Amino acid sequence: MSEVVLEMKDAAFRHLISSRSLTNPFGKKQGSGIFSINLKIRKGQILGLVGPNGAGKTTLMRILAGIFPIQKGKIMYRDSEMKEFSAISDFELRSVVGHMPEQVRWQGKVSVKRTLEDIAEMRGVSYRVDGILMMVGLSEMKDTPLDQLSQGMRQRLSLATALLGSPKILLLDEPFNGLDPVAIRAFEKLLHKLTEKGVSIIISSHRVAGMVHIVDRLALIHRGQLLIEGTLKDIENEYELDNRIEIQGSGKIPEFESILTDSASLLDTQTSEDGWLAVIRNQDRNLLKKLIESNAEITTWKSKDTDIVEMLCAATGQNLDEIGFGVISSTMIPYKSRGEEE
């Protein structure tokens, strides 16, 4: 397993929101944020930070970028020359972390290269930016005014600014938004080149499907809490989301109760005028043969991917109606273990 280069220990941060009253017109109170986060960042690996909109992903990224100070806990860092971890301040984080925000409004008549040079000068790092422009595929666009950049080119420029100063850790907040499939493929290829050089990368997203093929590990966050962290296989095993198949067919739905053995379980069925659908957690290698022998009319047989909704429901022990996606509460989620109340 790759060595840990950065670790968050019991880290917490709460935003301050307005709480005005007649006696205190400028009053503030604690709002949403993150609660007691324990997270390890490994050298040369890509960590996918997933959760619904408003879960706390961006807040967590800004803490790691040194923008927001943690109010509780600590962040530990170990560079290539150190054997032991040591606490790192917000200011020191900025020298080892590159941050690509979700949206940057690049606009104006200034060229791409001049913009990157100006930002490098402000940050006090090398402003020889030609290598970075080549790395992100903007060499031919270096003299192009910002106003003329496409969405994909703007995303590449945001990545270029994050790469200034050769950061050890790269934070990418929803980096694939607005990119076409070709640009996404090129972006992913670049990320893997960076990990080969030992750069650790954290990518935040509200979608699991678009990340599983590029990340080494996933961290699921909801309402400011880290619910679980590990490989996708580990998470699926933990919550019994592995070995699932989705079967579609026409005609009459098979009598699964009489067909399935102890090594297969029926998770869900749906019927419509067009046919039927069943989701099965299966470890029976002969299941397809048994269904065919029962005269089932099967049109589709495929593995079922795990999505973020299923992860959240499994991790919290709640159904979708209980979880909700309107994260407006500043309280922690009412955690329930699977099968019983805690």
C-alpha positions in Angstrom: 0.0 0.0 0.0 1.2 3.5 -0.8 2.6 5.6 2.0 0.4 8.2 3.6 1.6 11.8 2.8 -1.2 13.8 4.5 -3.7 12.9 7.2 -6.7 14.7 8.7 -7.4 13.8 12.3 -10.8 14.7 13.8 -10.9 17.8 11.6 -14.0 20.0 11.9 -15.2 23.3 10.5 -18.5 25.1 10.6 -19.6 28.0 8.5 -21.0 31.1 10.2 -24.4 32.2 9.0 -26.5 35.2 9.7 -28.7 35.1 12.9 -30.0 38.6 13.1 -32.3 39.8 15.8 -33.5 43.1 17.2 -31.0 43.0 20.0 -28.1 41.7 17.8 -28.6 42.8 14.1 -25.1 41.4 13.1 -25.4 38.1 15.0 -23.9 34.9 13.6 -24.5 31.2 14.4 -22.9 28.0 13.3 -24.2 26.5 10.1 -23.2 23.5 8.0 -19.7 22.3 7.6 -17.7 19.1 8.3 -17.6 17.1 11.5 -14.8 15.0 12.9 -13.2 14.0 9.6 -10.5 11.4 9.6 -8.9 10.9 6.2 -5.6 9.7 4.8 -4.1 10.8 1.5 -1.7 8.4 -0.1 1.2 9.1 -2.4 0.6 8.7 -6.1 -3.0 7.6 -5.7 -6.3 9.2 -6.8 -9.0 9.5 -4.1 -12.6 10.1 -5.2 -14.5 12.2 -2.8 -18.2 11.5 -3.5 -21.4 12.8 -2.1 -24.6 14.6 -3.1 -24.6 18.4 -3.7 -24.2 20.2 -0.4 -22.6 17.3 1.4 -19.5 19.2 2.4 -17.1 18.2 -0.4 -16.1 21.7 -1.4 -15.7 22.8 2.2 -13.4 19.8 2.8 -11.4 20.7 -0.3 -11.0 24.3 0.8 -9.7 23.2 4.2 -7.1 21.0 2.5 -6.2 23.9 0.2 -5.5 26.1 3.2 -8.4 28.4 2.4 -10.6 27.6 5.4 -8.8 27.0 8.8 -9.9 23.9 10.8 -11.6 24.8 14.0 -10.9 21.4 15.6 -8.5 18.6 15.1 -5.3 18.8 13.0 -3.8 18.1 9.7 -0.5 16.1 9.5 1.9 16.1 6.6 5.0 14.2 5.7 7.2 15.2 2.7 9.7 13.0 0.9 12.5 14.1 3.2 10.7 13.4 6.5 10.0 10.1 8.1 7.6 11.4 10.8 4.4 13.3 10.4 4.2 16.9 11.6 1.3 19.3 11.9 1.0 21.7 9.0 -0.5 25.2 9.1 -3.0 26.7 6.6 -0.2 28.8 5.1 2.1 25.8 4.7 -0.6 23.8 3.1 -0.8 26.3 0.2 2.8 25.5 -0.7 2.3 21.7 -1.1 -1.3 21.7 -2.4 -2.7 22.7 -5.8 -6.4 23.6 -5.9 -8.7 23.6 -8.9 -12.1 25.1 -7.9 -15.3 23.9 -9.4 -15.9 27.1 -11.4 -13.5 29.9 -12.4 -14.9 32.7 -14.5 -12.0 33.3 -16.8 -12.7 36.5 -18.7 -11.0 39.5 -20.3 -8.6 40.3 -23.1 -5.5 39.0 -21.4 -3.9 36.0 -23.0 -3.7 32.5 -21.5 0.0 32.6 -21.0 0.1 36.1 -19.5 -2.7 35.1 -17.1 -0.8 32.1 -15.9 2.4 34.1 -15.6 0.6 36.8 -13.5 -0.8 34.1 -11.1 2.6 32.5 -10.8 4.1 35.8 -9.9 1.4 36.5 -7.3 2.0 33.1 -5.7 5.8 33.5 -5.7 6.5 30.5 -7.8 8.4 30.0 -11.1 6.6 31.8 -13.9 8.2 29.7 -16.7 4.8 28.3 -17.7 5.4 26.9 -21.1 5.9 23.4 -19.7 2.6 23.5 -17.8 0.8 24.9 -20.9 2.1 21.9 -22.9 1.2 19.5 -20.2 -2.5 20.6 -20.1 -2.7 21.0 -23.9 -2.9 24.8 -24.1 0.4 25.5 -25.9 -1.4 26.4 -29.2 -3.9 28.6 -27.2 -1.3 30.5 -25.2 -1.9 33.8 -27.0 -5.7 33.4 -27.0 -7.7 36.0 -25.0 -9.6 34.5 -22.1 -12.9 35.6 -23.6 -12.4 33.3 -26.5 -11.8 30.1 -24.6 -14.3 27.2 -24.7 -15.5 25.6 -21.5 -13.0 22.7 -21.9 -10.1 25.2 -22.4 -11.2 27.1 -19.3 -11.1 23.9 -17.3 -7.6 23.2 -18.6 -6.5 26.7 -17.6 -7.9 26.1 -14.1 -5.9 22.9 -13.9 -2.7 24.7 -15.1 -3.0 27.2 -12.3 -3.4 24.4 -9.8 -0.1 22.8 -11.2 1.9 26.0 -10.6 4.7 25.4 -8.1 4.7 21.6 -8.7 2.3 20.6 -5.8 2.6 17.3 -4.1 -1.2 17.1 -3.7 -3.8 18.1 -6.3 -7.4 19.0 -5.4 -9.9 18.9 -8.2 -13.5 20.1 -7.4 -15.9 18.6 -10.0 -13.2 18.8 -12.8 -15.3 17.1 -15.5 -18.2 19.5 -15.5 -18.8 20.9 -19.0 -16.2 18.7 -20.7 -17.1 16.6 -23.7 -16.1 12.8 -23.7 -12.9 13.5 -25.7 -11.8 16.2 -23.3 -12.6 13.9 -20.3 -10.5 11.1 -21.7 -7.5 13.5 -22.2 -8.0 14.9 -18.7 -8.0 11.4 -17.2 -4.8 10.5 -19.1 -3.1 13.6 -17.7 -4.1 12.7 -14.2 -2.6 9.3 -14.4 0.7 10.8 -15.7 0.7 13.0 -12.6 0.2 10.1 -10.3 3.1 8.3 -11.9 5.3 11.2 -10.8 4.1 10.7 -7.2 1.4 13.4 -7.1 -1.6 12.6 -4.9 -4.9 13.6 -6.3 -8.4 14.2 -4.8 -11.3 14.5 -7.1 -14.7 15.5 -5.8 -17.9 14.5 -7.6 -21.6 13.8 -7.0 -21.4 10.9 -9.4 -19.8 7.5 -8.7 -20.1 6.0 -12.2 -17.9 8.6 -13.8 -15.0 8.0 -11.3 -14.7 4.3 -10.5 -12.4 3.6 -13.5 -9.9 6.3 -12.6 -9.8 6.4 -8.8 -7.9 4.1 -6.4 -10.1 4.7 -3.5 -13.5 6.3 -2.7 -14.5 8.4 0.3 -18.3 8.9 0.8 -19.3 12.1 2.5 -22.9 13.2 3.5 -24.0 16.2 5.6 -20.4 16.9 6.6 -19.6 13.4 7.8 -17.2 10.8 6.3 -19.3 7.7 6.1 -16.8 5.3 4.7 -13.4 5.3 2.8 -11.8 2.5 0.9 -11.7 0.8 -2.5 -15.0 0.4 -4.4 -14.7 -3.3 -3.9 -14.3 -2.9 -0.1 -17.3 -0.6 0.1 -19.5 -2.9 -2.0 -18.5 -5.9 0.2 -19.1 -3.9 3.4 -22.7 -3.0 2.3 -23.5 -6.1 0.3 -23.6 -4.1 -3.0 -21.2 -6.5 -4.8 -22.0 -9.4 -7.2 -25.2 -7.8 -8.4 -26.7 -8.4 -11.8 -29.6 -6.7 -13.6 -31.8 -8.9 -15.7 -34.4 -7.7 -18.2 -36.9 -9.8 -20.1 -40.1 -10.0 -21.9 -43.3 -12.0 -21.3 -44.1 -13.4 -17.8 -41.6 -12.7 -15.0 -39.9 -15.9 -13.8 -40.8 -17.4 -10.5 -37.5 -16.5 -8.9 -38.4 -17.9 -5.5 -38.4 -21.4 -6.9 -35.3 -20.8 -9.0 -32.9 -19.1 -6.7 -30.6 -21.0 -4.4 -29.0 -19.9 -1.1 -26.1 -18.4 -3.1 -28.4 -15.9 -4.8 -31.0 -13.4 -3.5 -33.6 -11.3 -5.1 -33.2 -7.6 -4.4 -35.7 -5.9 -6.6 -38.3 -6.6 -9.3 -40.3 -4.3 -11.6 -42.9 -5.1 -14.2 -44.3 -3.0 -17.0 -46.1 -3.4 -20.4 -42.7 -3.8 -22.1 -41.5 -6.6 -19.8 -39.8 -7.1 -16.4 -36.6 -6.3 -14.6 -34.9 -8.0 -11.7 -31.9 -7.2 -9.6 -30.2 -10.2 -8.0 -27.1 -10.5 -5.8 -25.7 -13.6 -7.3 -22.9 -16.1 -6.6 -24.6 -19.0 -8.5 -22.7 -19.7 -11.7 -25.6 -21.8 -13.0 -28.3 -19.1 -12.6 -28.5 -18.2 -16.2 -28.8 -21.8 -17.2 -31.6 -22.3 -14.7 -33.5 -19.3 -15.9 -33.2 -20.5 -19.5 -34.4 -23.9 -18.5 -37.5 -22.3 -16.8 -38.3 -20.7 -20.2 -37.6 -17.2 -19.1 -37.4 -14.8 -22.0 -34.2 -12.8 -21.2 -33.3 -9.8 -23.2 -30.5 -8.2 -21.1 -28.1 -9.6 -18.6 -25.5 -7.2 -17.1 -23.6 -6.3 -14.0 -25.3 -3.6 -11.9 -23.1 -0.6 -11.1 -23.2 0.9 -7.6 -24.5 4.5 -7.5 -24.2 7.1 -4.8 -27.9 6.7 -3.7 -27.4 3.1 -2.9 -24.2 3.8 -1.1 -25.9 6.5 1.1 -28.8 4.3 1.9 -26.6 1.4 2.8 -24.2 3.5 4.9 -26.9 5.4 6.9 -29.4 2.6 7.2 -32.0 5.0 5.9 -34.1 5.0 2.7 -34.0 7.8 0.2 -37.0 9.7 1.6 -35.3 9.9 5.0 -31.9 11.0 3.7 -33.1 13.6 1.2 -30.8 15.7 -1.0 -31.7 19.1 0.4 -28.8 19.5 2.8 -29.9 22.6 4.7 -29.6 21.3 8.3 -26.5 22.1 10.3 -27.0 19.0 12.4 -25.4 15.6 11.9 -27.3 12.9 10.1 -29.2 10.5 12.3 -26.9 7.5 11.8 -28.5 4.1 11.9 -26.7 0.8 11.6 -28.1 -1.8 9.2 -30.9 -3.8 10.9 -31.3 -2.0 14.1 -31.3 1.4 15.8 -28.2 2.5 17.6 
